[in-house]
């Protein structure tokens, strides 16, 4: 009898703690992804504005790549954490960001820590 009661109490307590821990982890992970995506968007919008003044062919390719990155970011499902291709889409955005940095001759180094996030050049 005590074994059954102990099991039930332990199971209920474990479930409660697990939900709280999962919520904290989800909030932290979501904030990191949001920070990363926001940094990419700010980067892309800034370079788009800088390059629109020059209209040669090389800048045309760069602007098209930036437009593509901006479009990918705008289509990213921020509001749906259950989206099954979230990681896949995030990897595509990261790849496009690296491609744009390469086209602009900028070394990309995006690091996220719990203290701060930074993009260094």
Biopython code that builds the backbone (N, CA, C, O; Angstrom):
import numpy as np
from Bio.PDB.StructureBuilder import StructureBuilder

atoms = [
    (1, "UNK", "N", (0.821, -1.188, 0.000)),
    (1, "UNK", "CA", (0.000, 0.000, 0.000)),
    (1, "UNK", "C", (0.872, 1.261, 0.000)),
    (1, "UNK", "O", (0.607, 2.180, -0.775)),
    (2, "UNK", "N", (1.914, 1.326, 0.858)),
    (2, "UNK", "CA", (2.772, 2.499, 0.918)),
    (2, "UNK", "C", (3.557, 2.675, -0.372)),
    (2, "UNK", "O", (3.839, 3.793, -0.803)),
    (3, "UNK", "N", (3.899, 1.555, -0.970)),
    (3, "UNK", "CA", (4.639, 1.606, -2.230)),
    (3, "UNK", "C", (3.796, 2.306, -3.305)),
    (3, "UNK", "O", (4.304, 3.154, -4.039)),
    (4, "UNK", "N", (2.547, 1.960, -3.394)),
    (4, "UNK", "CA", (1.642, 2.573, -4.380)),
    (4, "UNK", "C", (1.428, 4.055, -4.117)),
    (4, "UNK", "O", (1.441, 4.859, -5.048)),
    (5, "UNK", "N", (1.230, 4.422, -2.853)),
    (5, "UNK", "CA", (1.035, 5.833, -2.504)),
    (5, "UNK", "C", (2.304, 6.646, -2.786)),
    (5, "UNK", "O", (2.231, 7.758, -3.309)),
    (6, "UNK", "N", (3.450, 6.092, -2.443)),
    (6, "UNK", "CA", (4.726, 6.768, -2.693)),
    (6, "UNK", "C", (4.960, 6.974, -4.184)),
    (6, "UNK", "O", (5.441, 8.022, -4.616)),
    (7, "UNK", "N", (4.609, 5.958, -4.955)),
    (7, "UNK", "CA", (4.757, 6.066, -6.403)),
    (7, "UNK", "C", (3.882, 7.190, -6.947)),
    (7, "UNK", "O", (4.344, 8.009, -7.741)),
    (8, "UNK", "N", (2.621, 7.230, -6.523)),
    (8, "UNK", "CA", (1.692, 8.258, -7.000)),
    (8, "UNK", "C", (2.164, 9.661, -6.627)),
    (8, "UNK", "O", (2.125, 10.576, -7.450)),
    (9, "UNK", "N", (2.609, 9.824, -5.383)),
    (9, "UNK", "CA", (3.097, 11.138, -4.939)),
    (9, "UNK", "C", (4.341, 11.545, -5.727)),
    (9, "UNK", "O", (4.458, 12.690, -6.165)),
    (10, "UNK", "N", (5.259, 10.612, -5.903)),
    (10, "UNK", "CA", (6.487, 10.892, -6.650)),
    (10, "UNK", "C", (6.200, 11.228, -8.108)),
    (10, "UNK", "O", (6.810, 12.129, -8.684)),
    (11, "UNK", "N", (5.272, 10.498, -8.688)),
    (11, "UNK", "CA", (4.908, 10.741, -10.085)),
    (11, "UNK", "C", (4.290, 12.131, -10.240)),
    (11, "UNK", "O", (4.635, 12.860, -11.169)),
    (12, "UNK", "N", (3.386, 12.500, -9.346)),
    (12, "UNK", "CA", (2.732, 13.810, -9.410)),
    (12, "UNK", "C", (3.758, 14.930, -9.223)),
    (12, "UNK", "O", (3.739, 15.914, -9.963)),
    (13, "UNK", "N", (4.646, 14.790, -8.247)),
    (13, "UNK", "CA", (5.681, 15.811, -7.996)),
    (13, "UNK", "C", (6.634, 15.919, -9.185)),
    (13, "UNK", "O", (6.992, 17.023, -9.597)),
    (14, "UNK", "N", (7.043, 14.778, -9.737)),
    (14, "UNK", "CA", (7.938, 14.770, -10.897)),
    (14, "UNK", "C", (7.308, 15.420, -12.119)),
    (14, "UNK", "O", (7.978, 16.137, -12.862)),
    (15, "UNK", "N", (6.037, 15.170, -12.322)),
    (15, "UNK", "CA", (5.328, 15.788, -13.448)),
    (15, "UNK", "C", (5.279, 17.301, -13.298)),
    (15, "UNK", "O", (5.496, 18.037, -14.260)),
    (16, "UNK", "N", (4.991, 17.760, -12.086)),
    (16, "UNK", "CA", (4.913, 19.202, -11.830)),
    (16, "UNK", "C", (6.273, 19.868, -12.054)),
    (16, "UNK", "O", (6.350, 20.908, -12.708)),
    (17, "UNK", "N", (7.327, 19.288, -11.525)),
    (17, "UNK", "CA", (8.679, 19.839, -11.672)),
    (17, "UNK", "C", (9.105, 19.787, -13.146)),
    (17, "UNK", "O", (9.743, 20.716, -13.642)),
    (18, "UNK", "N", (8.758, 18.722, -13.826)),
    (18, "UNK", "CA", (9.123, 18.575, -15.241)),
    (18, "UNK", "C", (8.474, 19.635, -16.115)),
    (18, "UNK", "O", (9.107, 20.149, -17.038)),
    (19, "UNK", "N", (7.229, 19.967, -15.837)),
    (19, "UNK", "CA", (6.531, 21.007, -16.603)),
    (19, "UNK", "C", (7.189, 22.360, -16.373)),
    (19, "UNK", "O", (7.392, 23.117, -17.322)),
    (20, "UNK", "N", (7.522, 22.669, -15.141)),
    (20, "UNK", "CA", (8.159, 23.954, -14.826)),
    (20, "UNK", "C", (9.541, 24.041, -15.484)),
    (20, "UNK", "O", (9.900, 25.071, -16.054)),
    (21, "UNK", "N", (10.305, 22.962, -15.400)),
    (21, "UNK", "CA", (11.637, 22.955, -16.004)),
    (21, "UNK", "C", (11.545, 23.063, -17.530)),
    (21, "UNK", "O", (12.343, 23.767, -18.151)),
    (22, "UNK", "N", (10.596, 22.383, -18.122)),
    (22, "UNK", "CA", (10.391, 22.461, -19.566)),
    (22, "UNK", "C", (9.984, 23.853, -20.013)),
    (22, "UNK", "O", (10.418, 24.321, -21.065)),
    (23, "UNK", "N", (9.166, 24.507, -19.233)),
    (23, "UNK", "CA", (8.747, 25.881, -19.550)),
    (23, "UNK", "C", (9.943, 26.834, -19.511)),
    (23, "UNK", "O", (10.107, 27.663, -20.406)),
    (24, "UNK", "N", (10.779, 26.715, -18.474)),
    (24, "UNK", "CA", (11.980, 27.570, -18.375)),
    (24, "UNK", "C", (12.923, 27.329, -19.545)),
    (24, "UNK", "O", (13.448, 28.276, -20.129)),
    (25, "UNK", "N", (13.138, 26.070, -19.884)),
    (25, "UNK", "CA", (14.021, 25.731, -21.005)),
    (25, "UNK", "C", (13.455, 26.294, -22.308)),
    (25, "UNK", "O", (14.197, 26.850, -23.117)),
    (26, "UNK", "N", (12.164, 26.154, -22.509)),
    (26, "UNK", "CA", (11.532, 26.663, -23.728)),
    (26, "UNK", "C", (11.634, 28.171, -23.847)),
    (26, "UNK", "O", (11.887, 28.696, -24.932)),
    (27, "UNK", "N", (11.440, 28.870, -22.741)),
    (27, "UNK", "CA", (11.564, 30.332, -22.754)),
    (27, "UNK", "C", (12.986, 30.759, -23.107)),
    (27, "UNK", "O", (13.181, 31.661, -23.922)),
    (28, "UNK", "N", (13.967, 30.120, -22.503)),
    (28, "UNK", "CA", (15.359, 30.460, -22.763)),
    (28, "UNK", "C", (15.737, 30.162, -24.212)),
    (28, "UNK", "O", (16.349, 30.993, -24.883)),
    (29, "UNK", "N", (15.374, 28.991, -24.683)),
    (29, "UNK", "CA", (15.707, 28.584, -26.051)),
    (29, "UNK", "C", (14.994, 29.479, -27.072)),
    (29, "UNK", "O", (15.587, 29.876, -28.076)),
    (30, "UNK", "N", (13.742, 29.787, -26.815)),
    (30, "UNK", "CA", (12.989, 30.670, -27.710)),
    (30, "UNK", "C", (13.588, 32.067, -27.760)),
    (30, "UNK", "O", (13.642, 32.683, -28.825)),
    (31, "UNK", "N", (14.038, 32.569, -26.618)),
    (31, "UNK", "CA", (14.661, 33.888, -26.577)),
    (31, "UNK", "C", (15.969, 33.898, -27.369)),
    (31, "UNK", "O", (16.270, 34.875, -28.056)),
    (32, "UNK", "N", (16.737, 32.830, -27.279)),
    (32, "UNK", "CA", (17.989, 32.744, -28.034)),
    (32, "UNK", "C", (17.723, 32.747, -29.537)),
    (32, "UNK", "O", (18.402, 33.447, -30.288)),
    (33, "UNK", "N", (16.745, 31.973, -29.973)),
    (33, "UNK", "CA", (16.412, 31.922, -31.399)),
    (33, "UNK", "C", (15.899, 33.285, -31.864)),
    (33, "UNK", "O", (16.277, 33.758, -32.936)),
    (34, "UNK", "N", (15.047, 33.908, -31.071)),
    (34, "UNK", "CA", (14.529, 35.232, -31.423)),
    (34, "UNK", "C", (15.632, 36.265, -31.533)),
    (34, "UNK", "O", (15.611, 37.102, -32.436)),
    (35, "UNK", "N", (16.591, 36.216, -30.630)),
    (35, "UNK", "CA", (17.723, 37.135, -30.665)),
    (35, "UNK", "C", (18.566, 36.918, -31.917)),
    (35, "UNK", "O", (18.987, 37.874, -32.568)),
    (36, "UNK", "N", (18.804, 35.673, -32.241)),
    (36, "UNK", "CA", (19.595, 35.346, -33.436)),
    (36, "UNK", "C", (18.897, 35.819, -34.707)),
    (36, "UNK", "O", (19.517, 36.463, -35.553)),
    (37, "UNK", "N", (17.619, 35.505, -34.843)),
    (37, "UNK", "CA", (16.861, 35.900, -36.031)),
    (37, "UNK", "C", (16.766, 37.423, -36.127)),
    (37, "UNK", "O", (16.894, 37.986, -37.214)),
    (38, "UNK", "N", (16.544, 38.085, -35.002)),
    (38, "UNK", "CA", (16.473, 39.546, -34.993)),
    (38, "UNK", "C", (17.782, 40.185, -35.437)),
    (38, "UNK", "O", (17.785, 41.193, -36.144)),
    (39, "UNK", "N", (18.886, 39.592, -35.017)),
    (39, "UNK", "CA", (20.194, 40.103, -35.428)),
    (39, "UNK", "C", (20.366, 39.948, -36.937)),
    (39, "UNK", "O", (20.839, 40.868, -37.605)),
    (40, "UNK", "N", (19.988, 38.797, -37.474)),
    (40, "UNK", "CA", (20.085, 38.582, -38.920)),
    (40, "UNK", "C", (19.227, 39.594, -39.679)),
    (40, "UNK", "O", (19.655, 40.135, -40.699)),
    (41, "UNK", "N", (18.027, 39.845, -39.184)),
    (41, "UNK", "CA", (17.132, 40.779, -39.871)),
    (41, "UNK", "C", (17.693, 42.199, -39.842)),
    (41, "UNK", "O", (17.682, 42.888, -40.862)),
    (42, "UNK", "N", (18.173, 42.635, -38.705)),
    (42, "UNK", "CA", (18.768, 43.965, -38.608)),
    (42, "UNK", "C", (19.972, 44.107, -39.519)),
    (42, "UNK", "O", (20.141, 45.135, -40.175)),
    (43, "UNK", "N", (20.808, 43.083, -39.564)),
    (43, "UNK", "CA", (21.976, 43.061, -40.436)),
    (43, "UNK", "C", (21.546, 43.197, -41.902)),
    (43, "UNK", "O", (22.083, 44.021, -42.643)),
    (44, "UNK", "N", (20.569, 42.374, -42.305)),
    (44, "UNK", "CA", (20.125, 42.361, -43.700)),
    (44, "UNK", "C", (19.475, 43.687, -44.097)),
    (44, "UNK", "O", (19.741, 44.200, -45.184)),
    (45, "UNK", "N", (18.643, 44.235, -43.246)),
    (45, "UNK", "CA", (17.986, 45.506, -43.567)),
    (45, "UNK", "C", (18.996, 46.647, -43.673)),
    (45, "UNK", "O", (18.862, 47.521, -44.529)),
    (46, "UNK", "N", (19.990, 46.637, -42.815)),
    (46, "UNK", "CA", (21.019, 47.680, -42.852)),
    (46, "UNK", "C", (21.812, 47.606, -44.150)),
    (46, "UNK", "O", (22.023, 48.622, -44.813)),
    (47, "UNK", "N", (22.247, 46.410, -44.509)),
    (47, "UNK", "CA", (23.015, 46.269, -45.747)),
    (47, "UNK", "C", (22.163, 46.535, -46.977)),
    (47, "UNK", "O", (22.665, 47.055, -47.974)),
    (48, "UNK", "N", (20.899, 46.193, -46.924)),
    (48, "UNK", "CA", (19.994, 46.477, -48.044)),
    (48, "UNK", "C", (19.925, 47.984, -48.270)),
    (48, "UNK", "O", (19.991, 48.442, -49.411)),
    (49, "UNK", "N", (19.793, 48.748, -47.206)),
    (49, "UNK", "CA", (19.750, 50.217, -47.330)),
    (49, "UNK", "C", (21.067, 50.762, -47.862)),
    (49, "UNK", "O", (21.067, 51.660, -48.703)),
    (50, "UNK", "N", (22.186, 50.236, -47.387)),
    (50, "UNK", "CA", (23.492, 50.711, -47.829)),
    (50, "UNK", "C", (23.750, 50.421, -49.306)),
    (50, "UNK", "O", (24.353, 51.232, -50.008)),
    (51, "UNK", "N", (23.294, 49.270, -49.769)),
    (51, "UNK", "CA", (23.583, 48.861, -51.145)),
    (51, "UNK", "C", (22.610, 49.425, -52.170)),
    (51, "UNK", "O", (22.910, 49.387, -53.363)),
    (52, "UNK", "N", (21.463, 49.943, -51.761)),
    (52, "UNK", "CA", (20.488, 50.451, -52.720)),
    (52, "UNK", "C", (20.975, 51.702, -53.436)),
    (52, "UNK", "O", (20.449, 52.052, -54.493)),
    (53, "UNK", "N", (21.966, 52.377, -52.881)),
    (53, "UNK", "CA", (22.499, 53.577, -53.516)),
    (53, "UNK", "C", (23.348, 53.243, -54.737)),
    (53, "UNK", "O", (23.452, 54.049, -55.662)),
    (54, "UNK", "N", (23.955, 52.056, -54.743)),
    (54, "UNK", "CA", (24.787, 51.619, -55.868)),
    (54, "UNK", "C", (23.993, 50.611, -56.690)),
    (54, "UNK", "O", (23.385, 49.695, -56.137)),
    (55, "UNK", "N", (23.998, 50.778, -57.998)),
    (55, "UNK", "CA", (23.137, 49.925, -58.837)),
    (55, "UNK", "C", (23.915, 49.096, -59.851)),
    (55, "UNK", "O", (23.358, 48.734, -60.887)),
    (56, "UNK", "N", (25.191, 48.780, -59.589)),
    (56, "UNK", "CA", (25.919, 47.944, -60.540)),
    (56, "UNK", "C", (25.527, 46.472, -60.360)),
    (56, "UNK", "O", (24.819, 46.118, -59.418)),
    (57, "UNK", "N", (26.002, 45.623, -61.282)),
    (57, "UNK", "CA", (25.580, 44.220, -61.311)),
    (57, "UNK", "C", (26.001, 43.454, -60.055)),
    (57, "UNK", "O", (25.239, 42.631, -59.548)),
    (58, "UNK", "N", (27.204, 43.718, -59.552)),
    (58, "UNK", "CA", (27.656, 43.020, -58.344)),
    (58, "UNK", "C", (26.737, 43.319, -57.170)),
    (58, "UNK", "O", (26.376, 42.418, -56.413)),
    (59, "UNK", "N", (26.363, 44.566, -57.021)),
    (59, "UNK", "CA", (25.464, 44.920, -55.923)),
    (59, "UNK", "C", (24.065, 44.371, -56.152)),
    (59, "UNK", "O", (23.350, 44.096, -55.188)),
    (60, "UNK", "N", (23.662, 44.205, -57.398)),
    (60, "UNK", "CA", (22.358, 43.610, -57.704)),
    (60, "UNK", "C", (22.254, 42.199, -57.142)),
    (60, "UNK", "O", (21.226, 41.825, -56.577)),
    (61, "UNK", "N", (23.320, 41.415, -57.297)),
    (61, "UNK", "CA", (23.320, 40.049, -56.760)),
    (61, "UNK", "C", (23.269, 40.065, -55.238)),
    (61, "UNK", "O", (22.573, 39.261, -54.618)),
    (62, "UNK", "N", (24.010, 40.984, -54.650)),
    (62, "UNK", "CA", (24.018, 41.091, -53.194)),
    (62, "UNK", "C", (22.642, 41.495, -52.678)),
    (62, "UNK", "O", (22.166, 40.956, -51.679)),
    (63, "UNK", "N", (22.012, 42.436, -53.353)),
    (63, "UNK", "CA", (20.683, 42.884, -52.936)),
    (63, "UNK", "C", (19.671, 41.752, -53.067)),
    (63, "UNK", "O", (18.813, 41.584, -52.201)),
    (64, "UNK", "N", (19.765, 40.970, -54.151)),
    (64, "UNK", "CA", (18.842, 39.833, -54.313)),
    (64, "UNK", "C", (19.038, 38.808, -53.193)),
    (64, "UNK", "O", (18.068, 38.253, -52.678)),
    (65, "UNK", "N", (20.297, 38.561, -52.820)),
    (65, "UNK", "CA", (20.563, 37.618, -51.727)),
    (65, "UNK", "C", (20.020, 38.165, -50.402)),
    (65, "UNK", "O", (19.452, 37.420, -49.603)),
    (66, "UNK", "N", (20.199, 39.465, -50.178)),
    (66, "UNK", "CA", (19.652, 40.086, -48.965)),
    (66, "UNK", "C", (18.125, 40.022, -48.960)),
    (66, "UNK", "O", (17.520, 39.740, -47.925)),
    (67, "UNK", "N", (17.500, 40.283, -50.108)),
    (67, "UNK", "CA", (16.041, 40.191, -50.217)),
    (67, "UNK", "C", (15.564, 38.780, -49.890)),
    (67, "UNK", "O", (14.541, 38.593, -49.230)),
    (68, "UNK", "N", (16.320, 37.791, -50.360)),
    (68, "UNK", "CA", (15.967, 36.399, -50.086)),
    (68, "UNK", "C", (16.064, 36.101, -48.588)),
    (68, "UNK", "O", (15.188, 35.450, -48.019)),
    (69, "UNK", "N", (17.133, 36.584, -47.957)),
    (69, "UNK", "CA", (17.300, 36.385, -46.510)),
    (69, "UNK", "C", (16.169, 37.059, -45.737)),
    (69, "UNK", "O", (15.602, 36.470, -44.816)),
    (70, "UNK", "N", (15.846, 38.282, -46.112)),
    (70, "UNK", "CA", (14.760, 39.011, -45.440)),
    (70, "UNK", "C", (13.435, 38.266, -45.607)),
    (70, "UNK", "O", (12.659, 38.144, -44.659)),
    (71, "UNK", "N", (13.184, 37.770, -46.815)),
    (71, "UNK", "CA", (11.961, 37.007, -47.069)),
    (71, "UNK", "C", (11.880, 35.746, -46.227)),
    (71, "UNK", "O", (10.818, 35.414, -45.700)),
    (72, "UNK", "N", (13.005, 35.038, -46.097)),
    (72, "UNK", "CA", (13.031, 33.821, -45.283)),
    (72, "UNK", "C", (12.736, 34.147, -43.820)),
    (72, "UNK", "O", (12.012, 33.418, -43.142)),
    (73, "UNK", "N", (13.307, 35.253, -43.346)),
    (73, "UNK", "CA", (13.090, 35.641, -41.955)),
    (73, "UNK", "C", (11.634, 36.042, -41.724)),
    (73, "UNK", "O", (11.048, 35.699, -40.697)),
    (74, "UNK", "N", (11.058, 36.761, -42.671)),
    (74, "UNK", "CA", (9.667, 37.202, -42.520)),
    (74, "UNK", "C", (8.686, 36.037, -42.559)),
    (74, "UNK", "O", (7.605, 36.122, -41.977)),
    (75, "UNK", "N", (9.048, 34.947, -43.237)),
    (75, "UNK", "CA", (8.180, 33.768, -43.303)),
    (75, "UNK", "C", (8.392, 32.824, -42.121)),
    (75, "UNK", "O", (7.634, 31.868, -41.952)),
    (76, "UNK", "N", (9.413, 33.081, -41.303)),
    (76, "UNK", "CA", (9.730, 32.208, -40.179)),
    (76, "UNK", "C", (8.563, 32.198, -39.188)),
    (76, "UNK", "O", (8.056, 33.260, -38.827)),
    (77, "UNK", "N", (8.130, 31.011, -38.742)),
    (77, "UNK", "CA", (6.939, 30.903, -37.877)),
    (77, "UNK", "C", (7.232, 31.209, -36.406)),
    (77, "UNK", "O", (7.360, 30.294, -35.593)),
    (78, "UNK", "N", (7.336, 32.484, -36.072)),
    (78, "UNK", "CA", (7.626, 32.888, -34.685)),
    (78, "UNK", "C", (6.551, 32.426, -33.711)),
    (78, "UNK", "O", (6.858, 32.042, -32.583)),
    (79, "UNK", "N", (5.327, 32.461, -34.129)),
    (79, "UNK", "CA", (4.194, 32.234, -33.224)),
    (79, "UNK", "C", (3.832, 30.757, -33.052)),
    (79, "UNK", "O", (2.943, 30.429, -32.266)),
    (80, "UNK", "N", (4.512, 29.860, -33.779)),
    (80, "UNK", "CA", (4.129, 28.450, -33.741)),
    (80, "UNK", "C", (5.293, 27.576, -33.275)),
    (80, "UNK", "O", (6.075, 27.114, -34.106)),
    (81, "UNK", "N", (5.428, 27.337, -31.977)),
    (81, "UNK", "CA", (6.536, 26.519, -31.476)),
    (81, "UNK", "C", (6.404, 25.040, -31.838)),
    (81, "UNK", "O", (7.363, 24.283, -31.686)),
    (82, "UNK", "N", (5.236, 24.621, -32.312)),
    (82, "UNK", "CA", (5.042, 23.219, -32.687)),
    (82, "UNK", "C", (5.325, 22.971, -34.160)),
    (82, "UNK", "O", (5.173, 21.847, -34.638)),
    (83, "UNK", "N", (5.736, 24.012, -34.889)),
    (83, "UNK", "CA", (6.047, 23.887, -36.318)),
    (83, "UNK", "C", (7.125, 22.824, -36.504)),
    (83, "UNK", "O", (8.212, 22.934, -35.936)),
    (84, "UNK", "N", (6.826, 21.794, -37.297)),
    (84, "UNK", "CA", (7.719, 20.646, -37.388)),
    (84, "UNK", "C", (9.010, 20.909, -38.164)),
    (84, "UNK", "O", (9.964, 20.143, -38.027)),
    (85, "UNK", "N", (9.068, 21.959, -38.968)),
    (85, "UNK", "CA", (10.280, 22.248, -39.730)),
    (85, "UNK", "C", (11.014, 23.478, -39.189)),
    (85, "UNK", "O", (11.757, 24.131, -39.921)),
    (86, "UNK", "N", (10.807, 23.790, -37.920)),
    (86, "UNK", "CA", (11.411, 24.970, -37.315)),
    (86, "UNK", "C", (12.940, 24.916, -37.386)),
    (86, "UNK", "O", (13.568, 25.880, -37.822)),
    (87, "UNK", "N", (13.535, 23.821, -36.971)),
    (87, "UNK", "CA", (14.995, 23.693, -37.004)),
    (87, "UNK", "C", (15.519, 23.709, -38.428)),
    (87, "UNK", "O", (16.562, 24.302, -38.704)),
    (88, "UNK", "N", (14.804, 23.062, -39.328)),
    (88, "UNK", "CA", (15.216, 23.031, -40.736)),
    (88, "UNK", "C", (15.205, 24.442, -41.338)),
    (88, "UNK", "O", (16.149, 24.828, -42.028)),
    (89, "UNK", "N", (14.160, 25.197, -41.083)),
    (89, "UNK", "CA", (14.079, 26.566, -41.587)),
    (89, "UNK", "C", (15.138, 27.462, -40.946)),
    (89, "UNK", "O", (15.702, 28.331, -41.611)),
    (90, "UNK", "N", (15.406, 27.257, -39.675)),
    (90, "UNK", "CA", (16.432, 28.028, -38.983)),
    (90, "UNK", "C", (17.806, 27.759, -39.604)),
    (90, "UNK", "O", (18.600, 28.684, -39.779)),
    (91, "UNK", "N", (18.085, 26.510, -39.934)),
    (91, "UNK", "CA", (19.360, 26.168, -40.580)),
    (91, "UNK", "C", (19.459, 26.802, -41.970)),
    (91, "UNK", "O", (20.541, 27.230, -42.375)),
    (92, "UNK", "N", (18.365, 26.868, -42.692)),
    (92, "UNK", "CA", (18.365, 27.517, -44.014)),
    (92, "UNK", "C", (18.668, 29.012, -43.879)),
    (92, "UNK", "O", (19.416, 29.575, -44.679)),
    (93, "UNK", "N", (18.086, 29.644, -42.869)),
    (93, "UNK", "CA", (18.339, 31.070, -42.629)),
    (93, "UNK", "C", (19.807, 31.279, -42.266)),
    (93, "UNK", "O", (20.436, 32.219, -42.753)),
    (94, "UNK", "N", (20.351, 30.419, -41.422)),
    (94, "UNK", "CA", (21.766, 30.525, -41.053)),
    (94, "UNK", "C", (22.662, 30.366, -42.280)),
    (94, "UNK", "O", (23.650, 31.083, -42.434)),
    (95, "UNK", "N", (22.309, 29.425, -43.145)),
    (95, "UNK", "CA", (23.079, 29.212, -44.363)),
    (95, "UNK", "C", (23.023, 30.415, -45.292)),
    (95, "UNK", "O", (24.038, 30.818, -45.860)),
    (96, "UNK", "N", (21.845, 30.983, -45.444)),
    (96, "UNK", "CA", (21.690, 32.163, -46.296)),
    (96, "UNK", "C", (22.462, 33.342, -45.715)),
    (96, "UNK", "O", (23.071, 34.111, -46.459)),
    (97, "UNK", "N", (22.440, 33.489, -44.392)),
    (97, "UNK", "CA", (23.200, 34.551, -43.742)),
    (97, "UNK", "C", (24.691, 34.403, -44.035)),
    (97, "UNK", "O", (25.364, 35.386, -44.346)),
    (98, "UNK", "N", (25.201, 33.190, -43.936)),
    (98, "UNK", "CA", (26.617, 32.947, -44.221)),
    (98, "UNK", "C", (26.932, 33.246, -45.683)),
    (98, "UNK", "O", (27.995, 33.781, -45.995)),
    (99, "UNK", "N", (26.017, 32.903, -46.570)),
    (99, "UNK", "CA", (26.208, 33.193, -47.996)),
    (99, "UNK", "C", (26.278, 34.701, -48.233)),
    (99, "UNK", "O", (27.147, 35.182, -48.961)),
    (100, "UNK", "N", (25.368, 35.437, -47.619)),
    (100, "UNK", "CA", (25.351, 36.899, -47.762)),
    (100, "UNK", "C", (26.642, 37.496, -47.205)),
    (100, "UNK", "O", (27.232, 38.379, -47.829)),
    (101, "UNK", "N", (27.082, 37.030, -46.054)),
    (101, "UNK", "CA", (28.330, 37.530, -45.470)),
    (101, "UNK", "C", (29.501, 37.271, -46.404)),
    (101, "UNK", "O", (30.381, 38.118, -46.555)),
    (102, "UNK", "N", (29.511, 36.117, -47.021)),
    (102, "UNK", "CA", (30.576, 35.792, -47.965)),
    (102, "UNK", "C", (30.540, 36.737, -49.166)),
    (102, "UNK", "O", (31.586, 37.210, -49.611)),
    (103, "UNK", "N", (29.362, 37.013, -49.687)),
    (103, "UNK", "CA", (29.222, 37.928, -50.825)),
    (103, "UNK", "C", (29.668, 39.337, -50.472)),
    (103, "UNK", "O", (30.186, 40.062, -51.322)),
    (104, "UNK", "N", (29.465, 39.724, -49.219)),
    (104, "UNK", "CA", (29.829, 41.068, -48.767)),
    (104, "UNK", "C", (31.263, 41.131, -48.225)),
    (104, "UNK", "O", (31.714, 42.180, -47.764)),
    (105, "UNK", "N", (31.973, 39.999, -48.286)),
    (105, "UNK", "CA", (33.327, 39.896, -47.743)),
    (105, "UNK", "C", (33.375, 40.268, -46.260)),
    (105, "UNK", "O", (34.261, 40.993, -45.807)),
    (106, "UNK", "N", (32.410, 39.758, -45.534)),
    (106, "UNK", "CA", (32.322, 39.983, -44.091)),
    (106, "UNK", "C", (32.422, 38.637, -43.404)),
    (106, "UNK", "O", (31.741, 37.683, -43.777)),
    (107, "UNK", "N", (33.278, 38.568, -42.396)),
    (107, "UNK", "CA", (33.401, 37.326, -41.646)),
    (107, "UNK", "C", (32.281, 37.274, -40.617)),
    (107, "UNK", "O", (32.156, 38.167, -39.778)),
    (108, "UNK", "N", (31.474, 36.233, -40.683)),
    (108, "UNK", "CA", (30.360, 36.115, -39.738)),
    (108, "UNK", "C", (30.807, 35.304, -38.539)),
    (108, "UNK", "O", (31.423, 34.247, -38.678)),
    (109, "UNK", "N", (30.495, 35.803, -37.383)),
    (109, "UNK", "CA", (30.813, 35.106, -36.135)),
    (109, "UNK", "C", (29.709, 35.431, -35.147)),
    (109, "UNK", "O", (29.806, 36.398, -34.392)),
    (110, "UNK", "N", (28.670, 34.628, -35.154)),
    (110, "UNK", "CA", (27.518, 34.869, -34.289)),
    (110, "UNK", "C", (27.600, 33.934, -33.107)),
    (110, "UNK", "O", (27.575, 32.714, -33.272)),
    (111, "UNK", "N", (27.698, 34.498, -31.909)),
    (111, "UNK", "CA", (27.769, 33.700, -30.686)),
    (111, "UNK", "C", (26.651, 34.119, -29.755)),
    (111, "UNK", "O", (26.379, 35.307, -29.581)),
    (112, "UNK", "N", (26.012, 33.133, -29.161)),
    (112, "UNK", "CA", (24.972, 33.422, -28.180)),
    (112, "UNK", "C", (25.404, 32.844, -26.846)),
    (112, "UNK", "O", (25.771, 31.672, -26.759)),
    (113, "UNK", "N", (25.361, 33.650, -25.826)),
    (113, "UNK", "CA", (25.609, 33.174, -24.472)),
    (113, "UNK", "C", (24.472, 33.671, -23.595)),
    (113, "UNK", "O", (23.642, 34.463, -24.041)),
    (114, "UNK", "N", (24.430, 33.220, -22.376)),
    (114, "UNK", "CA", (23.359, 33.664, -21.487)),
    (114, "UNK", "C", (23.582, 35.106, -21.062)),
    (114, "UNK", "O", (22.634, 35.788, -20.674)),
    (115, "UNK", "N", (24.829, 35.583, -21.129)),
    (115, "UNK", "CA", (25.115, 36.950, -20.713)),
    (115, "UNK", "C", (24.766, 37.975, -21.790)),
    (115, "UNK", "O", (24.146, 39.000, -21.506)),
    (116, "UNK", "N", (25.170, 37.691, -23.027)),
    (116, "UNK", "CA", (24.905, 38.642, -24.109)),
    (116, "UNK", "C", (25.008, 37.914, -25.431)),
    (116, "UNK", "O", (25.586, 36.830, -25.512)),
    (117, "UNK", "N", (24.453, 38.506, -26.456)),
    (117, "UNK", "CA", (24.613, 37.979, -27.806)),
    (117, "UNK", "C", (25.329, 39.020, -28.616)),
    (117, "UNK", "O", (25.121, 40.220, -28.437)),
    (118, "UNK", "N", (26.182, 38.554, -29.518)),
    (118, "UNK", "CA", (26.966, 39.522, -30.263)),
    (118, "UNK", "C", (27.222, 39.028, -31.676)),
    (118, "UNK", "O", (27.273, 37.826, -31.938)),
    (119, "UNK", "N", (27.377, 39.962, -32.557)),
    (119, "UNK", "CA", (27.785, 39.704, -33.933)),
    (119, "UNK", "C", (29.027, 40.527, -34.123)),
    (119, "UNK", "O", (28.973, 41.756, -34.069)),
    (120, "UNK", "N", (30.143, 39.876, -34.342)),
    (120, "UNK", "CA", (31.391, 40.614, -34.461)),
    (120, "UNK", "C", (31.903, 40.543, -35.871)),
    (120, "UNK", "O", (31.678, 39.562, -36.580)),
    (121, "UNK", "N", (32.591, 41.583, -36.277)),
    (121, "UNK", "CA", (33.147, 41.655, -37.630)),
    (121, "UNK", "C", (34.650, 41.716, -37.560)),
    (121, "UNK", "O", (35.314, 41.781, -38.595)),
]
sb = StructureBuilder()
sb.init_structure("model")
sb.init_model(0)
sb.init_chain("A")
sb.init_seg("    ")
for serial, (resi, resn, name, xyz) in enumerate(atoms, 1):
    if name == "N":
        sb.init_residue(resn, " ", resi, " ")
    sb.init_atom(name, np.array(xyz, "f"), 0.0, 1.0, " ", f" {name:<3s}", serial, name[0])
structure = sb.get_structure()
